Amino acid sequence: MSDCCSAPGLLPFENALARMLEQITPITETIELPIKDALNYVLADKVLSPLNVPPHDNSAMDGYAFSLASLAKSKTLTLVGRSMAGSPYQGDCQPGECIRIMTGAKMPDCCDSVEMQENCQVDGEQITFLKDKQLGSHVRKAGEDIQINQQVLEKGHRISAVDIGVLASLGVATVTVYRKLKVALIATGDELKLPGQALSEGDIYESNSFVLSAMLEKLHVDVIDFGIIKDDLAAITDVFVSADKQADAVISSGGVSVGDADYTKTVLDELGEIGFWKIAMKPGKPFAFGKLANSVFFGLPGNPVSALVTFHQLALVALTKMQNAKPLTRTSLQVKCVSDLRKSPGRMDFQRGILSVNEQGETVVASTGSQGSGILSSLAQANCFIVLASEQGHVSAGETVSVQLFDHYLH
């Protein structure tokens, strides 16, 4: 894999994403789980319904079931039985007769319509229907929701809480899913300290692994956090060897800029085939991707915003493919920008914005302010990216821009 750092120009964002995805191989190992344990796993096979939902015609109302033909002769029918949910009526319903029925109860075979009790006059066993009815009124047909052998969930679908309810309603007890990915996190740098530790002169608190770990948990992977590794050749070698043995993917933050952290680049060159790219995106120009002996590697920039944006826009997409899940979809809108935006042509820019509805009812977006790659608060305040194409320059307030809404990984 070529080293793109010395190549003239920058690798377009779309090209970097495509090149990375071409080299991603989805996992194939599957496990069978009870549905109560399957939340957020990815289905390894489609799910077909083993039955109709509802399994039989049933009433949508509390009222009276009857044959519509009976009302052609008389608006008053004789009550001859009851059909309750879980206790259906077993007898016959002759012309001129009706059945008391509750919501969800099975329709008697001899009845085709239901009238709600509010539209009936009751005099002992004599039920008078006060309004004209249509055939099939207030009847939910068998298979109206889901038909037998209908595909309910597709392969690659990530199982939600509602999906588990649907599976339970079908009597499906277990599902076949892909196993969880194992993802290793590594932070390198002598200046990094954990929250709670005292800072010496020149030190900073390490935040990237905390943000990335939280986002990875939403992706439903097993995170192996190797913590902070000092700038030492032996220590960096040991941690990358160990991470490669334990994980499907290894993610590091920092040490991917040109001339930065020689130890990391030296170790990665020895252990695998890694490309160090300059990507035409802002924030996050420096990025590394490639393969170690047993895993894939993502090298993120050290600046917090750059690390988060490159993870969200690149690594997260690749990890989703590794999971065998359906590709991520992001919601984009064209809206009016109410801020002046500074931008130089040459890189795709993911500026942080706040999408809102103004007093006139228009959906508009405003910048969160300073867009420096170290200002993590610009992401904390935002609810969307303002995505500016690489060739675009400054934006004046009032112009229309493309906005990508934050997904649940960023909320």
C-alpha positions as CSV (number, residue, x, y, z in Angstrom):
1,M,0.0,0.0,0.0
2,S,1.5,3.3,-1.0
3,D,2.4,6.1,1.4
4,C,0.2,9.0,0.4
5,C,1.9,11.5,2.7
6,S,4.6,12.3,0.1
7,A,2.2,12.3,-2.8
8,P,1.3,15.7,-4.4
9,G,-2.2,16.9,-3.5
10,L,-4.8,15.4,-1.2
11,L,-6.8,12.2,-1.5
12,P,-10.5,13.2,-2.0
13,F,-12.7,12.2,0.8
14,E,-15.0,10.0,-1.4
15,N,-11.9,8.2,-2.8
16,A,-10.5,7.5,0.7
17,L,-13.8,6.0,1.8
18,A,-14.2,3.9,-1.3
19,R,-10.6,2.6,-1.1
20,M,-11.0,1.7,2.6
21,L,-14.3,-0.1,2.1
22,E,-12.9,-2.1,-0.8
23,Q,-10.4,-3.6,1.6
24,I,-12.9,-4.4,4.4
25,T,-13.9,-8.1,4.8
26,P,-17.1,-8.6,6.9
27,I,-17.0,-11.2,9.6
28,T,-18.7,-14.5,9.0
29,E,-18.9,-16.2,12.5
30,T,-22.4,-16.5,13.7
31,I,-24.1,-17.4,17.0
32,E,-27.7,-18.2,18.0
33,L,-29.2,-16.1,20.7
34,P,-32.5,-15.9,22.6
35,I,-34.4,-12.9,21.4
36,K,-34.1,-11.2,24.8
37,D,-30.3,-11.1,24.4
38,A,-30.3,-10.0,20.7
39,L,-30.7,-6.3,21.0
40,N,-28.3,-4.4,18.6
41,Y,-26.9,-7.6,17.1
42,V,-26.9,-8.0,13.3
43,L,-29.0,-10.7,11.8
44,A,-27.1,-13.3,9.9
45,D,-30.2,-14.6,8.1
46,K,-33.6,-13.2,7.1
47,V,-36.6,-13.9,9.4
48,L,-39.8,-15.2,7.8
49,S,-43.0,-15.2,9.7
50,P,-44.1,-18.7,10.8
51,L,-47.8,-17.5,11.1
52,N,-50.3,-14.9,10.2
53,V,-50.6,-11.8,12.4
54,P,-53.3,-11.6,13.5
55,P,-53.7,-15.5,13.3
56,H,-57.4,-15.2,12.7
57,D,-60.1,-12.7,11.8
58,N,-60.8,-10.7,15.0
59,S,-62.9,-7.8,16.2
60,A,-61.5,-4.2,16.3
61,M,-64.2,-3.1,18.7
62,D,-66.2,-4.2,21.7
63,G,-69.7,-4.8,20.3
64,Y,-71.7,-7.4,18.4
65,A,-70.6,-9.8,15.5
66,F,-73.2,-10.7,12.9
67,S,-73.7,-11.7,9.3
68,L,-74.5,-8.6,7.3
69,A,-77.2,-10.5,5.4
70,S,-79.2,-10.8,8.6
71,L,-79.7,-7.0,8.8
72,A,-81.4,-7.0,5.4
73,K,-84.5,-8.6,7.0
74,S,-84.5,-7.0,10.4
75,K,-82.4,-4.4,12.3
76,T,-83.0,-6.4,15.5
77,L,-81.0,-9.6,16.0
78,T,-81.1,-12.2,18.8
79,L,-78.0,-12.5,21.0
80,V,-77.0,-16.2,21.2
81,G,-73.4,-16.2,22.6
82,R,-70.2,-14.5,23.5
83,S,-66.7,-14.4,21.9
84,M,-63.9,-13.2,24.3
85,A,-60.2,-12.8,23.7
86,G,-58.8,-16.2,24.4
87,S,-62.2,-17.8,24.7
88,P,-63.9,-17.8,21.2
89,Y,-67.5,-18.6,20.5
90,Q,-67.8,-22.3,19.5
91,G,-71.4,-22.6,18.3
92,D,-73.3,-21.6,15.2
93,C,-74.8,-18.1,14.5
94,Q,-77.9,-18.5,12.4
95,P,-79.6,-15.8,10.3
96,G,-81.2,-13.3,12.6
97,E,-78.7,-14.0,15.4
98,C,-75.6,-12.1,16.7
99,I,-72.7,-12.7,19.1
100,R,-71.4,-10.5,21.8
101,I,-67.7,-9.9,21.0
102,M,-64.8,-8.1,22.6
103,T,-61.8,-6.3,21.0
104,G,-59.3,-8.8,19.8
105,A,-61.6,-11.8,20.1
106,K,-61.8,-14.3,17.3
107,M,-64.6,-13.7,14.8
108,P,-67.2,-16.6,14.7
109,D,-67.0,-18.4,11.4
110,C,-70.6,-17.5,10.6
111,C,-70.1,-13.8,11.1
112,D,-68.6,-11.2,8.7
113,S,-69.1,-7.8,10.4
114,V,-69.0,-6.1,13.8
115,E,-70.9,-3.1,15.2
116,M,-69.6,-1.2,18.2
117,Q,-71.7,-1.4,21.3
118,E,-72.3,2.4,21.3
119,N,-74.4,2.1,18.1
120,C,-76.6,-0.7,19.4
121,Q,-79.8,-0.7,21.6
122,V,-80.0,-3.6,24.0
123,D,-83.2,-5.0,25.3
124,G,-82.5,-8.3,27.0
125,E,-81.4,-10.7,24.3
126,Q,-82.7,-8.4,21.5
127,I,-80.0,-6.2,20.0
128,T,-81.2,-3.4,17.7
129,F,-78.6,-2.0,15.2
130,L,-79.1,1.7,14.9
131,K,-76.9,2.4,11.9
132,D,-76.4,0.9,8.5
133,K,-73.2,-1.2,8.2
134,Q,-70.8,-2.3,5.4
135,L,-69.5,-5.8,5.0
136,G,-66.5,-6.4,7.1
137,S,-67.0,-3.4,9.4
138,H,-64.6,-3.3,12.4
139,V,-63.1,-6.7,11.4
140,R,-59.3,-7.2,11.4
141,K,-58.5,-9.9,8.9
142,A,-56.1,-12.7,9.5
143,G,-52.6,-11.8,8.2
144,E,-53.6,-8.1,7.9
145,D,-50.4,-7.1,9.7
146,I,-48.0,-9.9,8.7
147,Q,-48.7,-12.9,6.5
148,I,-47.3,-16.4,6.9
149,N,-43.9,-16.8,5.2
150,Q,-43.6,-13.0,4.8
151,Q,-40.1,-11.6,5.3
152,V,-40.2,-9.7,8.6
153,L,-36.5,-8.7,9.0
154,E,-33.8,-8.9,6.4
155,K,-30.2,-10.2,6.7
156,G,-27.9,-7.5,7.9
157,H,-30.6,-5.7,9.9
158,R,-29.6,-4.4,13.3
159,I,-32.1,-5.7,15.8
160,S,-34.0,-2.9,17.7
161,A,-36.2,-3.1,20.8
162,V,-39.3,-3.0,18.6
163,D,-37.9,-5.9,16.5
164,I,-37.7,-8.0,19.6
165,G,-41.4,-7.4,20.3
166,V,-42.3,-8.3,16.7
167,L,-40.2,-11.5,17.0
168,A,-41.9,-12.4,20.2
169,S,-45.4,-11.8,18.7
170,L,-44.5,-14.3,16.0
171,G,-43.4,-17.0,18.5
172,V,-39.8,-16.7,17.4
173,A,-37.6,-17.6,20.4
174,T,-34.1,-17.4,18.9
175,V,-32.3,-15.7,16.1
176,T,-29.0,-16.3,14.3
177,V,-26.8,-13.2,14.4
178,Y,-23.2,-12.3,13.7
179,R,-20.9,-12.3,16.7
180,K,-19.8,-9.0,18.1
181,L,-16.7,-7.3,16.7
182,K,-13.7,-6.8,19.0
183,V,-12.2,-3.3,18.7
184,A,-9.0,-2.2,20.4
185,L,-8.4,1.4,21.4
186,I,-4.9,2.8,21.8
187,A,-3.7,6.3,22.7
188,T,-0.1,7.3,22.4
189,G,1.8,10.2,23.8
190,D,4.0,11.2,26.8
191,E,1.9,14.3,27.4
192,L,-1.4,12.4,27.9
193,K,-2.9,11.9,31.3
194,L,-6.2,10.3,32.5
195,P,-8.9,12.4,34.1
196,G,-8.3,12.4,37.8
197,Q,-4.5,12.5,37.5
198,A,-2.5,15.6,38.2
199,L,-1.2,17.5,35.1
200,S,2.4,18.5,34.9
201,E,3.6,21.3,32.7
202,G,2.9,20.5,29.1
203,D,0.4,17.7,29.9
204,I,-3.1,17.4,28.6
205,Y,-6.0,15.1,29.5
206,E,-6.7,12.3,27.1
207,S,-10.3,12.4,25.9
208,N,-10.3,10.6,22.5
209,S,-10.5,7.1,23.9
210,F,-13.5,8.1,26.1
211,V,-15.5,9.5,23.2
212,L,-14.6,6.7,20.9
213,S,-15.4,4.0,23.5
214,A,-18.8,5.5,24.0
215,M,-19.5,5.6,20.3
216,L,-18.3,2.1,19.9
217,E,-20.6,0.9,22.6
218,K,-23.5,2.3,20.6
219,L,-22.2,0.3,17.6
220,H,-22.5,-2.8,19.9
221,V,-18.9,-4.0,19.8
222,D,-16.6,-5.3,22.5
223,V,-14.1,-2.6,23.3
224,I,-10.6,-3.5,24.5
225,D,-9.1,-0.3,25.9
226,F,-5.3,-0.4,26.1
227,G,-5.1,3.0,27.7
228,I,-2.3,5.5,27.2
229,I,1.0,4.2,25.8
230,K,4.2,6.3,26.2
231,D,6.4,7.2,23.2
232,D,8.6,4.2,23.6
233,L,9.4,1.8,20.7
234,A,9.2,-1.4,22.8
235,A,6.0,-0.3,24.5
236,I,4.3,0.7,21.3
237,T,5.4,-2.5,19.6
238,D,4.1,-4.7,22.4
239,V,0.7,-3.0,22.6
240,F,0.1,-3.2,18.8
241,V,1.2,-6.9,18.7
242,S,-1.2,-7.6,21.6
243,A,-4.0,-5.6,20.1
244,D,-3.7,-7.3,16.8
245,K,-3.9,-10.7,18.4
246,Q,-7.1,-9.9,20.4
247,A,-9.1,-7.6,18.1
248,D,-10.8,-7.5,14.7
249,A,-9.9,-3.8,14.4
250,V,-7.3,-1.6,16.1
251,I,-7.9,2.1,16.5
252,S,-5.3,4.6,17.6
253,S,-5.5,8.3,18.0
254,G,-2.5,10.6,17.4
255,G,0.8,9.9,15.6
256,V,-0.5,9.9,12.0
257,S,0.7,13.4,10.9
258,V,3.7,13.8,8.6
259,G,6.8,13.5,10.7
260,D,4.8,12.8,13.8
261,A,5.4,10.0,16.3
262,D,8.0,8.1,14.3
263,Y,7.7,5.1,16.7
264,T,4.1,4.5,15.7
265,K,4.8,4.6,12.0
266,T,7.9,2.4,12.4
267,V,6.0,-0.2,14.3
268,L,3.1,-0.2,11.9
269,D,5.3,-0.6,8.9
270,E,6.9,-3.6,10.5
271,L,3.7,-5.3,11.6
272,G,1.5,-4.7,8.6
273,E,0.6,-2.9,5.4
274,I,-0.5,0.6,6.4
275,G,-1.2,3.6,4.2
276,F,-0.7,7.1,5.7
277,W,-3.1,9.3,3.9
278,K,-3.6,13.0,3.5
279,I,-7.3,13.3,3.0
280,A,-9.0,16.4,1.5
281,M,-11.3,16.8,4.5
282,K,-11.4,19.3,7.4
283,P,-11.1,18.6,10.2
284,G,-9.0,15.4,10.0
285,K,-6.6,15.6,7.1
286,P,-4.1,13.0,8.5
287,F,-5.5,9.5,8.6
288,A,-4.0,6.0,8.4
289,F,-5.7,2.8,7.3
290,G,-4.5,-0.7,6.5
291,K,-4.1,-4.2,7.7
292,L,-2.1,-5.8,10.5
293,A,-1.5,-9.6,10.7
294,N,-5.0,-10.4,12.1
295,S,-6.9,-7.1,12.1
296,V,-7.5,-3.9,10.3
297,F,-6.1,-0.6,11.5
298,F,-7.5,2.9,11.7
299,G,-5.1,5.7,12.7
300,L,-7.0,8.8,13.7
301,P,-5.6,12.3,14.2
302,G,-4.8,13.4,17.8
303,N,-6.9,16.6,17.9
304,P,-10.2,15.7,19.5
305,V,-12.6,17.1,16.8
306,S,-10.4,15.6,14.0
307,A,-10.4,12.2,15.7
308,L,-14.1,12.2,16.2
309,V,-15.0,13.4,12.7
310,T,-12.7,11.0,10.9
311,F,-14.0,8.2,13.1
312,H,-17.6,9.1,12.4
313,Q,-17.2,9.7,8.7
314,L,-14.7,6.9,7.8
315,A,-13.9,4.3,10.5
316,L,-17.5,3.9,11.7
317,V,-18.7,3.3,8.1
318,A,-16.0,0.6,7.7
319,L,-16.7,-1.0,11.1
320,T,-20.4,-1.3,10.1
321,K,-19.4,-3.2,7.0
322,M,-17.2,-5.4,9.1
323,Q,-20.3,-6.3,11.2
324,N,-22.1,-7.4,8.0
325,A,-24.7,-4.8,8.8
326,K,-26.6,-2.7,6.3
327,P,-24.6,0.4,5.2
328,L,-25.1,3.5,7.4
329,T,-27.5,6.0,6.1
330,R,-27.2,9.7,7.1
331,T,-30.0,12.2,6.7
332,S,-29.1,15.3,4.7
333,L,-31.1,18.5,4.1
334,Q,-30.7,21.6,2.1
335,V,-31.3,24.6,4.4
336,K,-30.6,28.3,4.7
337,C,-27.5,29.2,6.6
338,V,-27.8,32.2,8.9
339,S,-24.1,32.5,9.6
340,D,-21.2,33.6,7.5
341,L,-18.9,30.6,7.1
342,R,-15.1,30.8,6.4
343,K,-13.7,28.2,4.1
344,S,-10.9,27.9,1.5
345,P,-11.4,25.6,-1.5
346,G,-9.5,22.4,-1.5
347,R,-11.0,20.2,1.2
348,M,-14.5,18.9,2.1
349,D,-15.4,20.7,5.3
350,F,-17.5,19.2,8.1
351,Q,-18.4,22.4,10.1
352,R,-20.4,22.1,13.2
353,G,-23.9,23.6,13.1
354,I,-27.1,24.0,15.1
355,L,-30.3,23.2,13.1
356,S,-33.4,25.0,14.3
357,V,-36.8,26.4,13.2
358,N,-36.9,30.2,13.2
359,E,-39.9,32.5,14.1
360,Q,-41.0,32.4,10.4
361,G,-41.2,28.6,10.5
362,E,-38.2,28.1,8.3
363,T,-35.6,25.4,9.0
364,V,-32.2,27.1,9.3
365,V,-28.7,26.3,10.4
366,A,-26.2,28.4,12.3
367,S,-22.5,27.8,13.0
368,T,-21.5,26.8,16.5
369,G,-18.8,29.4,16.3
370,S,-15.1,28.7,16.3
371,Q,-14.3,25.6,14.2
372,G,-10.8,24.7,15.5
373,S,-10.0,21.0,15.5
374,G,-9.2,21.1,19.2
375,I,-12.5,22.7,20.2
376,L,-14.5,19.7,21.3
377,S,-17.3,22.0,22.6
378,S,-18.1,22.9,19.0
379,L,-19.4,19.3,18.6
380,A,-21.0,19.2,22.0
381,Q,-23.1,22.2,21.1
382,A,-24.0,21.0,17.6
383,N,-26.7,18.8,16.2
384,C,-25.5,18.6,12.6
385,F,-22.6,18.9,10.3
386,I,-22.6,21.7,7.7
387,V,-21.0,19.8,4.8
388,L,-19.2,22.1,2.4
389,A,-17.9,20.6,-0.9
390,S,-14.1,20.7,-1.4
391,E,-14.4,23.2,-4.2
392,Q,-16.6,25.6,-2.2
393,G,-15.3,28.8,-0.7
394,H,-16.8,31.2,1.9
395,V,-20.5,31.1,2.6
396,S,-22.5,34.2,3.2
397,A,-25.5,34.3,5.5
398,G,-28.7,33.6,3.6
399,E,-27.1,31.0,1.2
400,T,-28.3,27.4,1.1
401,V,-26.0,24.8,2.4
402,S,-26.1,21.0,2.8
403,V,-26.6,19.8,6.4
404,Q,-26.0,16.2,7.7
405,L,-28.1,15.5,10.8
406,F,-26.2,13.9,13.7
407,D,-27.1,10.3,14.1
408,H,-27.5,8.4,17.4
409,Y,-23.7,7.8,17.5
410,L,-23.1,11.5,18.1
411,H,-26.1,12.2,20.4
